[in-house]
Amino acid sequence: MKTSIIIKSFTLLFAVLFYSNSLTAQQAKRQYYQLKTYTLKDEAQESRMDAYLKDAFLPALKKAGIKDVGVFKFRPNNYLIADKIFVLIPFNDLGEFEGLDSKLANDPTYQKAGTDYINAAFDNPPYQRINSVLMRAFAEMPKMEASKLTGPRKDRVYELRSYESPTEATYLNKVDMFNAGGEVELFESLDFNAVFYAEVISGDSMPNLMYMTTFPDMKTRDAKWEAFFGSDKWGVLKNEPKYQNNMNKADKLLLYPTEYSDY
């Protein structure tokens, strides 16, 4: 009898340790993303930033082992001025993020190719300001999936969304709604071609989460969202008592990838 109890205890302990180790391994595989937004004042700055990103920054990132870097601009819109460039950079861990500046500083090829940007005069900068957001991938999508869309880049729609919550607790509830609640799964079932879903761990609109979905054109984008809101799954999920009042603001940006973007 005692032997049986001991065996069962060891079996339970092993199961708990195995689950814990598996969970830790899964958590460790979640990528980090930096979204850098450059605000520009005119076409001259835009041209200089395009040259820097295309000829210096992206090649240097590839040399450092960082691939699938997305560069985006606003789609033509009567209400938004196309004065920003968005750069989305994936990192395997925070050490890679922290060490990037040092790698760039010690890369002579980058230093030469990016001299106009790096050594710009104080009264002639290549941008007005940089905003940076640091994110950690959702457990349900631990790694970035660079969009495989084809067709003219100007026609594509890369939709970047930020969902803000009233408090940290309601924010965690919204994150749970995406993961355990099945919101990510619903997006995937409807072929939203997500690039990432992530928790914002440092930014200027916290607490919030961000994600990006992609479409070949606006017509497809509108049809996909109509299918999403009309789905039985969403009808049930949005009315779940435990997921009520977990978001108080949603920002959406409709972007397209530059010609030198990795996707």
C-alpha atoms as a printed R data frame, in Angstrom:
    type eleno elety resid chain resno       x      y       z
1   ATOM     1    CA   MET     A     1   0.000  0.000   0.000
2   ATOM     2    CA   LYS     A     2   2.781  2.416   1.014
3   ATOM     3    CA   THR     A     3   4.740  1.505  -2.121
4   ATOM     4    CA   SER     A     4   1.717  2.291  -4.288
5   ATOM     5    CA   ILE     A     5   1.270  5.685  -2.622
6   ATOM     6    CA   ILE     A     6   4.958  6.491  -3.079
7   ATOM     7    CA   ILE     A     7   4.814  5.547  -6.785
8   ATOM     8    CA   LYS     A     8   1.710  7.688  -7.314
9   ATOM     9    CA   SER     A     9   3.376 10.596  -5.511
10  ATOM    10    CA   PHE     A    10   6.482 10.364  -7.696
11  ATOM    11    CA   THR     A    11   4.297 10.103 -10.800
12  ATOM    12    CA   LEU     A    12   2.381 13.237  -9.815
13  ATOM    13    CA   LEU     A    13   5.591 15.099  -8.985
14  ATOM    14    CA   PHE     A    14   7.096 14.125 -12.337
15  ATOM    15    CA   ALA     A    15   3.977 15.291 -14.178
16  ATOM    16    CA   VAL     A    16   4.051 18.644 -12.380
17  ATOM    17    CA   LEU     A    17   7.765 19.135 -13.087
18  ATOM    18    CA   PHE     A    18   7.335 18.117 -16.733
19  ATOM    19    CA   TYR     A    19   4.445 20.552 -17.188
20  ATOM    20    CA   SER     A    20   6.381 23.315 -15.434
21  ATOM    21    CA   ASN     A    21   9.474 22.756 -17.582
22  ATOM    22    CA   SER     A    22   7.367 22.595 -20.752
23  ATOM    23    CA   LEU     A    23   5.629 25.834 -19.837
24  ATOM    24    CA   THR     A    24   8.954 27.523 -19.064
25  ATOM    25    CA   ALA     A    25  10.361 26.365 -22.400
26  ATOM    26    CA   GLN     A    26   7.289 27.651 -24.208
27  ATOM    27    CA   GLN     A    27   7.525 31.013 -22.459
28  ATOM    28    CA   ALA     A    28  11.230 31.274 -23.327
29  ATOM    29    CA   LYS     A    29  10.446 30.879 -27.028
30  ATOM    30    CA   ARG     A    30   8.218 33.927 -27.168
31  ATOM    31    CA   GLN     A    31   9.815 36.668 -29.271
32  ATOM    32    CA   TYR     A    32  10.078 40.356 -28.494
33  ATOM    33    CA   TYR     A    33   9.221 43.105 -30.982
34  ATOM    34    CA   GLN     A    34  10.269 46.715 -31.220
35  ATOM    35    CA   LEU     A    35   8.083 49.086 -33.178
36  ATOM    36    CA   LYS     A    36  10.013 52.236 -34.065
37  ATOM    37    CA   THR     A    37   7.988 55.110 -35.488
38  ATOM    38    CA   TYR     A    38   9.862 57.929 -37.208
39  ATOM    39    CA   THR     A    39   7.955 61.205 -37.533
40  ATOM    40    CA   LEU     A    40   8.984 63.289 -40.539
41  ATOM    41    CA   LYS     A    41   8.422 66.926 -41.476
42  ATOM    42    CA   ASP     A    42   8.816 66.808 -45.252
43  ATOM    43    CA   GLU     A    43   9.686 64.745 -48.323
44  ATOM    44    CA   ALA     A    44  13.394 65.455 -47.915
45  ATOM    45    CA   GLN     A    45  13.422 63.706 -44.547
46  ATOM    46    CA   GLU     A    46  11.352 60.865 -45.974
47  ATOM    47    CA   SER     A    47  13.866 60.384 -48.778
48  ATOM    48    CA   ARG     A    48  16.800 60.374 -46.341
49  ATOM    49    CA   MET     A    49  15.075 57.897 -44.030
50  ATOM    50    CA   ASP     A    50  14.210 55.591 -46.938
51  ATOM    51    CA   ALA     A    51  17.851 55.611 -48.054
52  ATOM    52    CA   TYR     A    52  19.104 54.947 -44.513
53  ATOM    53    CA   LEU     A    53  16.692 52.108 -43.821
54  ATOM    54    CA   LYS     A    54  17.142 50.473 -47.228
55  ATOM    55    CA   ASP     A    55  20.917 50.801 -47.627
56  ATOM    56    CA   ALA     A    56  22.232 50.800 -44.044
57  ATOM    57    CA   PHE     A    57  19.842 49.729 -41.277
58  ATOM    58    CA   LEU     A    58  18.110 46.672 -42.748
59  ATOM    59    CA   PRO     A    59  21.331 45.210 -44.220
60  ATOM    60    CA   ALA     A    60  23.026 45.690 -40.832
61  ATOM    61    CA   LEU     A    61  20.167 43.904 -39.061
62  ATOM    62    CA   LYS     A    62  20.456 40.956 -41.445
63  ATOM    63    CA   LYS     A    63  24.193 40.874 -40.802
64  ATOM    64    CA   ALA     A    64  23.399 40.732 -37.077
65  ATOM    65    CA   GLY     A    65  21.095 37.762 -37.662
66  ATOM    66    CA   ILE     A    66  17.818 39.692 -37.436
67  ATOM    67    CA   LYS     A    67  15.479 39.007 -40.345
68  ATOM    68    CA   ASP     A    68  11.851 39.670 -41.286
69  ATOM    69    CA   VAL     A    69  12.021 43.388 -40.548
70  ATOM    70    CA   GLY     A    70   8.922 45.211 -41.715
71  ATOM    71    CA   VAL     A    71   8.898 48.834 -42.889
72  ATOM    72    CA   PHE     A    72   5.527 50.487 -43.430
73  ATOM    73    CA   LYS     A    73   3.888 53.764 -44.334
74  ATOM    74    CA   PHE     A    74   0.322 55.071 -44.143
75  ATOM    75    CA   ARG     A    75  -1.982 54.091 -46.964
76  ATOM    76    CA   PRO     A    76  -3.353 57.183 -48.764
77  ATOM    77    CA   ASN     A    77  -5.963 58.706 -46.476
78  ATOM    78    CA   ASN     A    78  -7.810 62.021 -46.329
79  ATOM    79    CA   TYR     A    79  -7.557 62.130 -42.528
80  ATOM    80    CA   LEU     A    80  -3.962 61.049 -41.865
81  ATOM    81    CA   ILE     A    81  -0.847 62.857 -43.057
82  ATOM    82    CA   ALA     A    82   1.737 60.421 -44.438
83  ATOM    83    CA   ASP     A    83   4.446 61.781 -42.153
84  ATOM    84    CA   LYS     A    84   5.545 58.570 -40.452
85  ATOM    85    CA   ILE     A    85   7.616 55.470 -41.161
86  ATOM    86    CA   PHE     A    86   6.990 52.385 -39.033
87  ATOM    87    CA   VAL     A    87   9.773 49.821 -38.524
88  ATOM    88    CA   LEU     A    88   8.903 46.491 -36.892
89  ATOM    89    CA   ILE     A    89  11.905 44.511 -35.612
90  ATOM    90    CA   PRO     A    90  11.703 40.977 -34.133
91  ATOM    91    CA   PHE     A    91  14.126 39.802 -31.435
92  ATOM    92    CA   ASN     A    92  14.551 36.279 -30.098
93  ATOM    93    CA   ASP     A    93  15.235 37.598 -26.593
94  ATOM    94    CA   LEU     A    94  15.888 40.811 -24.683
95  ATOM    95    CA   GLY     A    95  19.639 40.263 -24.873
96  ATOM    96    CA   GLU     A    96  19.486 40.530 -28.658
97  ATOM    97    CA   PHE     A    97  17.459 43.738 -28.329
98  ATOM    98    CA   GLU     A    98  19.858 45.220 -25.781
99  ATOM    99    CA   GLY     A    99  22.963 44.342 -27.796
100 ATOM   100    CA   LEU     A   100  21.825 45.733 -31.144
101 ATOM   101    CA   ASP     A   101  23.173 49.273 -30.713
102 ATOM   102    CA   SER     A   102  26.596 47.917 -29.797
103 ATOM   103    CA   LYS     A   103  26.643 45.710 -32.893
104 ATOM   104    CA   LEU     A   104  25.714 48.648 -35.103
105 ATOM   105    CA   ALA     A   105  28.369 50.854 -33.513
106 ATOM   106    CA   ASN     A   106  31.002 48.217 -34.319
107 ATOM   107    CA   ASP     A   107  29.868 47.522 -37.888
108 ATOM   108    CA   PRO     A   108  32.053 49.607 -40.267
109 ATOM   109    CA   THR     A   109  29.875 48.787 -43.271
110 ATOM   110    CA   TYR     A   110  26.818 50.118 -41.482
111 ATOM   111    CA   GLN     A   111  28.697 53.177 -40.257
112 ATOM   112    CA   LYS     A   112  29.754 54.034 -43.793
113 ATOM   113    CA   ALA     A   113  26.407 53.335 -45.477
114 ATOM   114    CA   GLY     A   114  24.482 55.211 -42.789
115 ATOM   115    CA   THR     A   115  26.757 58.225 -42.427
116 ATOM   116    CA   ASP     A   116  24.120 60.756 -43.570
117 ATOM   117    CA   TYR     A   117  21.828 59.523 -40.784
118 ATOM   118    CA   ILE     A   118  24.430 58.814 -38.115
119 ATOM   119    CA   ASN     A   119  26.405 62.027 -38.558
120 ATOM   120    CA   ALA     A   120  23.523 64.350 -39.441
121 ATOM   121    CA   ALA     A   121  23.956 67.987 -38.394
122 ATOM   122    CA   PHE     A   122  21.938 69.186 -35.403
123 ATOM   123    CA   ASP     A   123  20.090 71.677 -37.599
124 ATOM   124    CA   ASN     A   124  19.411 69.189 -40.390
125 ATOM   125    CA   PRO     A   125  18.207 65.928 -38.798
126 ATOM   126    CA   PRO     A   126  16.749 63.098 -40.928
127 ATOM   127    CA   TYR     A   127  13.622 62.891 -38.744
128 ATOM   128    CA   GLN     A   128  11.678 64.944 -36.213
129 ATOM   129    CA   ARG     A   129  11.269 62.357 -33.453
130 ATOM   130    CA   ILE     A   130  11.402 58.599 -32.785
131 ATOM   131    CA   ASN     A   131   8.754 56.751 -30.807
132 ATOM   132    CA   SER     A   132   9.571 53.222 -29.603
133 ATOM   133    CA   VAL     A   133   7.279 50.467 -28.305
134 ATOM   134    CA   LEU     A   134   8.633 47.198 -26.901
135 ATOM   135    CA   MET     A   135   6.378 44.140 -26.986
136 ATOM   136    CA   ARG     A   136   6.363 40.456 -26.052
137 ATOM   137    CA   ALA     A   137   4.622 37.918 -28.289
138 ATOM   138    CA   PHE     A   138   1.421 36.218 -27.159
139 ATOM   139    CA   ALA     A   139   1.667 32.611 -26.011
140 ATOM   140    CA   GLU     A   140  -0.803 31.647 -28.768
141 ATOM   141    CA   MET     A   141   1.539 33.068 -31.432
142 ATOM   142    CA   PRO     A   142   5.041 33.071 -29.919
143 ATOM   143    CA   LYS     A   143   6.890 33.959 -33.118
144 ATOM   144    CA   MET     A   144   6.390 36.448 -35.910
145 ATOM   145    CA   GLU     A   145   5.050 35.148 -39.204
146 ATOM   146    CA   ALA     A   146   6.151 37.458 -42.001
147 ATOM   147    CA   SER     A   147   3.244 37.969 -44.395
148 ATOM   148    CA   LYS     A   148   3.386 35.930 -47.580
149 ATOM   149    CA   LEU     A   149   1.085 38.237 -49.522
150 ATOM   150    CA   THR     A   150   1.858 38.801 -53.185
151 ATOM   151    CA   GLY     A   151   0.711 41.478 -55.574
152 ATOM   152    CA   PRO     A   152   1.469 45.211 -55.696
153 ATOM   153    CA   ARG     A   153   2.658 46.467 -52.316
154 ATOM   154    CA   LYS     A   154   0.718 49.718 -52.660
155 ATOM   155    CA   ASP     A   155  -2.520 47.699 -52.766
156 ATOM   156    CA   ARG     A   156  -1.795 45.653 -49.659
157 ATOM   157    CA   VAL     A   157  -3.309 46.485 -46.290
158 ATOM   158    CA   TYR     A   158  -1.241 45.857 -43.161
159 ATOM   159    CA   GLU     A   159  -3.573 46.707 -40.299
160 ATOM   160    CA   LEU     A   160  -1.833 47.637 -37.053
161 ATOM   161    CA   ARG     A   161  -4.164 47.752 -34.044
162 ATOM   162    CA   SER     A   162  -3.649 48.882 -30.461
163 ATOM   163    CA   TYR     A   163  -6.235 47.997 -27.806
164 ATOM   164    CA   GLU     A   164  -6.038 50.029 -24.596
165 ATOM   165    CA   SER     A   165  -7.603 48.906 -21.316
166 ATOM   166    CA   PRO     A   166  -8.787 50.906 -18.284
167 ATOM   167    CA   THR     A   167  -6.495 49.128 -15.795
168 ATOM   168    CA   GLU     A   168  -3.703 46.549 -15.682
169 ATOM   169    CA   ALA     A   169  -6.196 43.919 -14.502
170 ATOM   170    CA   THR     A   170  -8.622 44.536 -17.372
171 ATOM   171    CA   TYR     A   171  -5.672 44.559 -19.778
172 ATOM   172    CA   LEU     A   172  -4.620 41.086 -18.613
173 ATOM   173    CA   ASN     A   173  -8.229 40.002 -19.079
174 ATOM   174    CA   LYS     A   174  -8.171 41.242 -22.698
175 ATOM   175    CA   VAL     A   175  -4.901 39.386 -23.313
176 ATOM   176    CA   ASP     A   176  -6.543 36.250 -21.909
177 ATOM   177    CA   MET     A   177  -9.487 36.812 -24.251
178 ATOM   178    CA   PHE     A   178  -7.095 36.640 -27.203
179 ATOM   179    CA   ASN     A   179  -5.252 33.570 -25.922
180 ATOM   180    CA   ALA     A   180  -7.390 31.273 -23.764
181 ATOM   181    CA   GLY     A   181 -10.621 32.887 -24.977
182 ATOM   182    CA   GLY     A   182  -9.901 31.977 -28.591
183 ATOM   183    CA   GLU     A   183  -9.787 35.385 -30.312
184 ATOM   184    CA   VAL     A   184  -6.444 34.539 -31.949
185 ATOM   185    CA   GLU     A   185  -7.878 31.201 -33.047
186 ATOM   186    CA   LEU     A   186 -10.870 32.976 -34.608
187 ATOM   187    CA   PHE     A   187  -8.614 35.332 -36.567
188 ATOM   188    CA   GLU     A   188  -6.613 32.364 -37.825
189 ATOM   189    CA   SER     A   189  -9.727 30.434 -38.866
190 ATOM   190    CA   LEU     A   190 -10.779 33.392 -41.025
191 ATOM   191    CA   ASP     A   191  -7.309 33.772 -42.639
192 ATOM   192    CA   PHE     A   192  -6.438 37.205 -41.308
193 ATOM   193    CA   ASN     A   193  -2.746 36.430 -41.998
194 ATOM   194    CA   ALA     A   194  -1.496 37.890 -38.717
195 ATOM   195    CA   VAL     A   195   2.128 38.991 -38.499
196 ATOM   196    CA   PHE     A   196   2.097 39.146 -34.680
197 ATOM   197    CA   TYR     A   197   0.020 39.512 -31.524
198 ATOM   198    CA   ALA     A   198   1.846 41.002 -28.547
199 ATOM   199    CA   GLU     A   199   1.697 42.437 -25.053
200 ATOM   200    CA   VAL     A   200   3.136 45.946 -24.805
201 ATOM   201    CA   ILE     A   201   5.725 45.933 -22.021
202 ATOM   202    CA   SER     A   202   6.992 49.475 -22.621
203 ATOM   203    CA   GLY     A   203   5.217 52.208 -24.545
204 ATOM   204    CA   ASP     A   204   3.260 55.439 -24.322
205 ATOM   205    CA   SER     A   205  -0.331 54.078 -24.336
206 ATOM   206    CA   MET     A   206  -0.199 51.427 -21.626
207 ATOM   207    CA   PRO     A   207  -1.808 49.199 -20.600
208 ATOM   208    CA   ASN     A   208  -2.346 47.989 -24.162
209 ATOM   209    CA   LEU     A   209  -1.771 45.150 -26.573
210 ATOM   210    CA   MET     A   210  -0.941 45.373 -30.272
211 ATOM   211    CA   TYR     A   211  -1.286 43.132 -33.301
212 ATOM   212    CA   MET     A   212  -0.987 43.256 -37.070
213 ATOM   213    CA   THR     A   213  -3.124 41.485 -39.676
214 ATOM   214    CA   THR     A   214  -2.584 41.607 -43.447
215 ATOM   215    CA   PHE     A   215  -4.746 41.604 -46.573
216 ATOM   216    CA   PRO     A   216  -4.036 41.812 -50.316
217 ATOM   217    CA   ASP     A   217  -6.380 44.796 -50.725
218 ATOM   218    CA   MET     A   218  -9.068 46.867 -48.986
219 ATOM   219    CA   LYS     A   219 -11.937 44.863 -50.438
220 ATOM   220    CA   THR     A   220 -10.592 41.661 -48.891
221 ATOM   221    CA   ARG     A   221  -9.880 43.430 -45.612
222 ATOM   222    CA   ASP     A   222 -13.441 44.729 -45.314
223 ATOM   223    CA   ALA     A   223 -14.910 41.311 -46.171
224 ATOM   224    CA   LYS     A   224 -12.741 39.572 -43.549
225 ATOM   225    CA   TRP     A   225 -13.815 41.954 -40.799
226 ATOM   226    CA   GLU     A   226 -17.457 41.544 -41.800
227 ATOM   227    CA   ALA     A   227 -17.030 37.769 -41.472
228 ATOM   228    CA   PHE     A   228 -15.322 38.217 -38.097
229 ATOM   229    CA   PHE     A   229 -18.052 40.351 -36.557
230 ATOM   230    CA   GLY     A   230 -20.755 38.135 -38.047
231 ATOM   231    CA   SER     A   231 -19.272 34.863 -36.792
232 ATOM   232    CA   ASP     A   232 -20.978 32.724 -34.139
233 ATOM   233    CA   LYS     A   233 -17.681 32.485 -32.243
234 ATOM   234    CA   TRP     A   234 -17.405 36.257 -31.867
235 ATOM   235    CA   GLY     A   235 -21.072 36.491 -30.905
236 ATOM   236    CA   VAL     A   236 -20.418 34.164 -27.978
237 ATOM   237    CA   LEU     A   237 -17.007 35.556 -27.017
238 ATOM   238    CA   LYS     A   238 -17.975 39.229 -26.868
239 ATOM   239    CA   ASN     A   239 -20.886 38.410 -24.562
240 ATOM   240    CA   GLU     A   240 -18.878 36.289 -22.136
241 ATOM   241    CA   PRO     A   241 -19.487 37.859 -18.696
242 ATOM   242    CA   LYS     A   242 -15.835 37.458 -17.678
243 ATOM   243    CA   TYR     A   243 -14.628 39.443 -20.709
244 ATOM   244    CA   GLN     A   244 -16.818 42.502 -20.285
245 ATOM   245    CA   ASN     A   245 -15.394 46.035 -20.072
246 ATOM   246    CA   ASN     A   246 -11.780 45.004 -20.681
247 ATOM   247    CA   MET     A   247 -11.063 47.611 -23.379
248 ATOM   248    CA   ASN     A   248 -11.813 51.323 -23.609
249 ATOM   249    CA   LYS     A   249  -9.944 52.441 -26.732
250 ATOM   250    CA   ALA     A   250  -8.970 50.926 -30.071
251 ATOM   251    CA   ASP     A   251  -6.586 52.568 -32.530
252 ATOM   252    CA   LYS     A   252  -6.157 51.168 -36.028
253 ATOM   253    CA   LEU     A   253  -3.624 52.169 -38.652
254 ATOM   254    CA   LEU     A   254  -3.919 51.018 -42.256
255 ATOM   255    CA   LEU     A   255  -0.420 50.679 -43.691
256 ATOM   256    CA   TYR     A   256   1.380 49.333 -46.748
257 ATOM   257    CA   PRO     A   257   4.908 47.864 -46.930
258 ATOM   258    CA   THR     A   258   7.700 49.831 -48.602
259 ATOM   259    CA   GLU     A   259   9.502 48.259 -51.551
260 ATOM   260    CA   TYR     A   260  12.514 47.453 -49.369
261 ATOM   261    CA   SER     A   261  10.490 45.973 -46.482
262 ATOM   262    CA   ASP     A   262  11.175 42.262 -45.899
263 ATOM   263    CA   TYR     A   263   7.478 41.479 -46.375
